């Protein structure tokens, strides 16, 4: 049902056998009263006009939830499915996710292209493997507790000036810091598991005292 002009699906009786539902690129402003079937695993709601999903009853079967390109300002009160594996919240108007209860099953979280200034107090789930935070307004990560399971961390196009006190998890393999305001990495402790590191388009003048891990296969330093 994607790429239509639907303004509501509140009274639609979806079949109980339905596993994937495409509602992308419509004109939906709310799905609060929609009865999604308990069999649903993939729900696509991107590119609509949703301002809130606080009262939506997502089915417990849901694995992938796409809320890309809406007008969400908060998801603090949303009850996400305990079986959710991937959550796409990119291209919204979120200013904070500090109070969001992300499910422990979550493996991928996309928060790119929002208005986040901090994620210091976010409780990321222990299952998380991929975290996308690029194109926000982050200035520091000093107090962030990244989960030990995290393998991919995308932080490009923020306003980070230092990483000296950041505790990166030992599991981290890919770290993208493209287009920030970093001037030094002398005191940064990169994990021994790191394979890809993108530091392009920062303000680095020297790497003389930086301890780069022996596991590193790709290092990007252009436009410094």
N, C-alpha and C positions, 0 to 999 in steps of 0.2 A: 504493500500500500504506500510505498514511498513515492516521492515526487508527484504529489497531488496537491489539492487545496483543502485538505481536511482541517476543520476547526475543532472537531470533537469526535471522540470514539467512546464516549461515556456509556452509551447504551448498546454497544455492540456485544453480541454473544459469541465470543471466540470459542472454537471447538476445544474440548478437553485434551485432544491429541496434539495440539499445536506446540511445536518446539522452538520455532524461530518466527519472530514478528518484526517486519520492517515498516517503520512509520517515519523514516527520515524525510526531511525536506517537505514538510507540510506547514500548516499554520496553527498547530496545537498550542494552546495557552495553558492547558491544565490536563492532567490525567488522574486527578484525585479520586474520581468515581469509577474508574475503569476496573473491571474485574478480569484481571489477567489469569489465564488458565494455569493450574498447578503443574502442568507438564512443561511450561515455558523455560527454555534454557538461554536463548539469545533474544535480547530486546534492544532494538535500534530506535532511538528517539532523537537523534541528532538533527541539527538545523531546523529547529522549531522555535517557538516563542515562549517556552516554559520559564516561568519566574520562580517556581517552587515545586518541589516533589516531596515536601514534608509529610503529607498525609497519604501518599501513595502506598498501597499494599502490594509490594513486590512479592511474587511467589517464591517459596522456599527452594524451588528447583533451579532458580536463575543462576547462570554461570557467568554470562557476559552482559554488561549493561552499558549502553552507549548514550551519553547525554551531551555529546559534543555540540558546540555552537548553539547554545540556548542563552537565556538571560538570567541564569541562576546567580543569586547573590549569597546564598547560604545553603548548606546541606547539613546543618548541625543537628536537626531533629529527624533526619531520615533513618528509617530502619532498613538497612540493607540486608539482603539474604545471607544467611550463614554459609551458604555454598558458593557465594560469588568469588570468581577467580580473577576477573578483569573489570575495572571500573574506569570509564573514560569521562572525565569532567573538564576536558580542555576547551578553551575558547568560550569561557563564561565570564562572569563578573564577580568571582569569589575573592573576598578580601581576607578570609581566615578559614581554616579547617581545624582549628585547635580543639574543638569540642566534638568533632565527628567520631562516631564509633565505627571504625572500619572493621569488617569481619576478619576473623583469624584465617580464613581460607584464601584471602586476597593475595594474588601473585603479581598483578600489574596494576599500577595506579598512575593515571595520566592527569596531571593538574597544570599542564602547560597553558600559556596564553590566558592567564588570569591576572589578578591584581594583588597577589599575596606578598606581604612585606615580611612575614616571618612564618616559620614552621617549627619554632623552638619547642612548643608544647604539644605537638601532634604525637599521638600514640600510633605509630605505624605498626601494622601487624607483623608478627614474627615470620609469617610465610612469604612476605613481600620480596620479589626478585628484581622487579623493574620499577623505577620511580622516575617520572618525568616532571620536572619543575622548571623547564626552560621558559623564557620570556615572561618572567614575573618581575617583582620589585624587591627581591631578597637582598639584604645588605650583609647578613651574617648567618653562619650555620654553627656557631660555637656551642650552642646548647642543644643541638638536635641529637636525638638518639636514633640513629639508623639501625634497622634490624640486622641481625647477624646473617640473615639469608640473602641480603641484597647483593646483586651481581651487576646491575646496570643503573647508573645514576646520571641523569641529564640535567645540567644546571646552566646551560648556555643562556646568554642574553639576560643576565640579572645585574646586580650592582655590588657584587662581592668584592671586597678590598683585601681580605685576608682569610687564610685557611689554617692559621697557625695552631688553633686550639680545637680544630675539628677532629673528631674520632671517626675515621672511616672504618667500616667493617672489614674484617679479614677476608670475607667472601667476595669483595668487590673486584670486578674484572674490567669494566668499562666506565670511565669517568670523563664527562664532557663539560668543560668549563669555558668554552668558546665565548668571547665577547663579554668579559666582565671587567673589573678594574683592579686586578691583582698586580701588585708591584714587587712582591717577593714571595718565594716558596722555601726559604732557608730552613724554617722550623717545622715544615709540614711533614707528617709521618704518613707516607703512602703505604697501602697494604702490599704485602709480598705477592698477592694474587693478581695484582693489576696488570692488564695486558694492553689496554688502549687508554691513552691520556691525551686529551685535546686541550691545549692551553693557548691556542691561537687568539689573536686580537685581544690581548690584555696590555699591561704596561710593564712587563718584565724587562729588566735591564741586565740581569745576570742570573746564571744557574750554577755558579761555581761551588756553592756549598749545599746544593740540593742533593738529597739522597734518593735517587730513583731506583725502584726495585728491579732486580735482575730478571724478573718475569716479563718486563715491559717489551712488547713487540712493536708498538706504534706510538710515536711521540710527535705531536703537532705543535709547532711553535711560531708559525708565520704571523706576521703583522704585530710584532711586539716592538 
